[in-house]
């Protein structure tokens, strides 16, 4: 194929600190050309360094920046005023000390909120009011889990040797649907239940305890099926005997039946003369092979 151009970094990258939607702790995010990005630092387990041009950077870690769905950050804020219509600017302003005003720079924020809110534009585009719609929000979250589980399943089938590696997925570019909440993702898309379980855990990392519990309830059948499969696999592995287990079991059976083990049997097969010879003190004696080796005569001196 034709060579593709390398991705170009955005001209302006604004670092912002926002409250994590699950823990409430300050976490690093970034805004670039109207897109919200999550900033994560990863590092090796062992000491490492980077070779940069002609210099060495002692810190072997790196920052990973990936698109992030702003609705995960807005969901806890919308819950506080779930019973009334409220302007988007007021939703952000009421989150004092959390830096949420920075989300005003997210591109097409009102359109994004239509997936989880009732949106009223009757007062004009400058004063859009919203109210959390729990049915929409649940459907949006379930759609996230389904899409992530499909990605995990596709990656596992295309690279079976790397099933133990960390799967990568993009939450930000997944478009929400407003359909009803399904209780089984594996039956719909054909993915294995354990992929649905992993996807549910990944999405729940950005949810409060209440919403995470709702998500687990929505996919209860898949989670139960995944747990049953794990238990069956564990039980099957425990029934597999290693070589040492086989020998240990064989020796135990011989002893319980009164048969001597191999060491005792070998000792019982020795003759009386061999037993006496085995007890003889051989210290200082030459080995029998020394009588058959050629003796070297030292040269005579003049």
N, C-alpha and C positions, 0 to 999 in steps of 0.2 A: 504494500500500500504506500501511498504518498506520505512523506514525513509530516507530522503534525507539529504545530507551534506549541511551545511550552506555555503553560498558564502564566499569565502576567499578574503580579501582585497588585492589589488596589492601590491607587495613589494615596488615599487617606485611610488610615486605620486608627480608629479612636478606641482606646482601651477604657472600659467601664467596669465598675464593681457592682454586682447586683446580688440580691438575696437568692440563695438556692431555693427552688420551690419545695423541696422536701425538708431540708435541714434548717433553712433560714440563714445559714452562714454566708458571709460575703464570698463570692466567687468571681473569677475573672471572665469577662466577656469582651467582645469587640464589635464595633459598628464599622461597616465598610460599604459605601455606596448604597445605603439603605437596607443592608442585610445584617442580621444579627448572627454573630459567630461565638461559639464556645471555645474558650482557651483552656487547654489541659496540658500539664507538664508530665512527661514520662521520662524515666531514667533507667539505666541498667542496674541489675542487682549487684554486680561487681564494679569496683572502681574502673572508670573508663575516661577517655579523653577524645577530643575531636581535633583532627588535623585540618586547619583552615589556612589555605595558601601556604605561607612559610612559617606559620605560628601554630602553637598548640593551646587549645582551650581545655583547662583542667576539668571543667564540668561536662560530664558525658551525657547529660540530659538534653531534652529538646522540648519545645512548645509545639503542640498540635492544635491547629485552628480548624474548626469544622462548622458548617451551617447549623443553626439551632432554631427550633420552632419557638417563637416568642409566646405562644399561647400557653406553654407550660409555666412560664413565669407569671402570666396574667390570671391563670385559673385560681390561685389562692386569693388574689386581690378581688376578683369578681365574687368569690364566695362571701366576702364580708358584706356585700350589698346585693345579695341574690334576690331580694324581694322587691327591688325598685329599679326603675330606669335611671341611669346615671351617665353623665358625659364621660367619654374616654379620658379626657384630660383630668377630670376629678378622680377617676379610678387610680391614675398614676400618682396624682398629687397626694392622695391620702396615705400612700405607702411611704411615710416619712422615714428618712434615714436609710432607705433601701436603694436609693439611686434609680428608681423606676422611671423617673422623668426622662431618662435617656432613651426609653423605648418610643418616645415621640418621633424619633428619627427612623423608626422601622418603616420600610416601604409597604404601602397598602395595608396598614394595620386594621382599619375598619372592615375591609373585605375579609381579612383573616379571621376576625372575631365572629363573622357570620356562621362559622362552623360550630361555635359553642355558645352563641348568644342570640337573643332576640335583639335585632338592630332596628332603630327608628331614625330615619333620615328626614323626617318631616320638618325639622327645624333648620335644614340646610346642611351642606357638607362640612361646614365649619363647626357645627354643634351636633355631632352624632352621639346619640345616647344608646346605651346597651344594657342588657340584663341577662345574667347567666341563665341558660336553658340547660338543665341537667340532662334531659333526654338527648339533646344534641351533643353535649359534652361527652356523655357515655358512648354514644355511637362513634364520635371522633376518636376517642381513646381505643375502642375496640378495633377500629380500622387501622390504627397505628400498630397494634399487636399483630393483626393479620398480615400486614405488609412486611413487618420485621421478620415474622416467622417464615414467610416465603423467601426472603433474602437469605436467612440462615439455612433453609433447606436447599436453596440453589447453590450456595457456597459449599455446603457439605457434599452435594452430589458431584460438583465440578472439581473439587479438590478433596477427595476422601482421605488423603494422607495428612491433611492439615485440619482435621476435625477438632483437634485439641487447641487450636490457636484461637485468639480472640477475634470474633467476627466483627466486621465493620459494617455500619449501615448509616443511612442518612435520614434522620427524622425530619429535617426541615423541608425537603423536597417532596414529601409524601402529601398528596392532596386528600383532604377529608371527604367522606361521603356522609350523607344525612339519612341513610337508611336505618332500619331497626337494628337493635343490638342482637347479634348472634351469640348463641351459647357454645358454639363449637367451630373453631377455625380449622381444625384438622379435617373434619368431614367436608367442609366447603372447598378448601384449596388443595387437599390431598397431602398436606405436610404432616410429618410425624408429631405426635403429642409432645415429645420432649423439646422440639423446636418451639412449639407454642409456649411451653413452660419457660424456656429461656427468654423468649420475646416478652412475655408478661413481666418477668423480673427486670429486664432492661428498661422497659417503659415505666415501671413502678419506681425506678430510681429517681424519677423526676416528679413524683406525685406525693401528696400528703397521705397519711395513714388511711384516712377515710376513702379517698379515691382509689388507692391501691387495693383496698379490700373489695371495693365494688368491681374492680377489674378482675380480681381473682374469682369472684362469684360469677362473673359473666363467662369465664372460661373454666368453670369448675370441672366439667366433664373431661376436658383435655388435661387439666392438672392431675386429676385422679388417675387417668389412664397413664400419664407419664410416671407417676409415683408407683403404680402397680408394675409397670415395665421395669423400673429400677429395682424394685424388690425382687422380681423374678430373676433379673440378671445377677443380683447379689447372691440369691439362693443357689443359682446354677453354678456360680463361681466357687461357692463354698463346698460344693459337692465334688469338685475336681481335685483329685489326689495327685500330689507331686511324687517324683521317684523316691524321695526319702520317706514320704508317707507310706508308700507301698512296701518298702523294706521294713519299716517299723511295724507295720501291721502284720507282715509275714513272720517276723521274729516273735511278736507277741503271741501269734497263733501257735507257733512251735513250742514256746515255753508253756503256754496254757495246756497244750496237749501232752506235756511231759517229755517231748523230744529235746535232746540237747541242741544248743545252738552250734554254729559252724566251728567256733573256737574250741568249745568243749569236745565236739566230735573229732577234731583233728588231734587233740591231746590224747583222747582215748584210743586212737589208732596206733600210737607209738608202742614199740616193743619194750620189754624190760631193760635190755641193754641200751637202747636209745634214750630211755628215761634217765638211766644212771649216767650216761655220757653227757647228757644235757646239764647234769648237776655238777660235773667235774670242774674244778678250778683250773682254767687254762691260762692264768696270768703267767707271763714269762716264757711261754711255749712258742716255738716257731710254728708258723702255719705250714701245712703239708706241701703247699706250692713252692716253699723255699728250697725243698730238696731236689726240685726238678729244674731250677734256674741255673744258668751257666755262671760259675764263679769267676770273677775278674781278678787276675794276679797283678799286684802292683809292680811297676817297672823297677829293675835293680838300679841302684845308684852307683856311679863309678867310684 
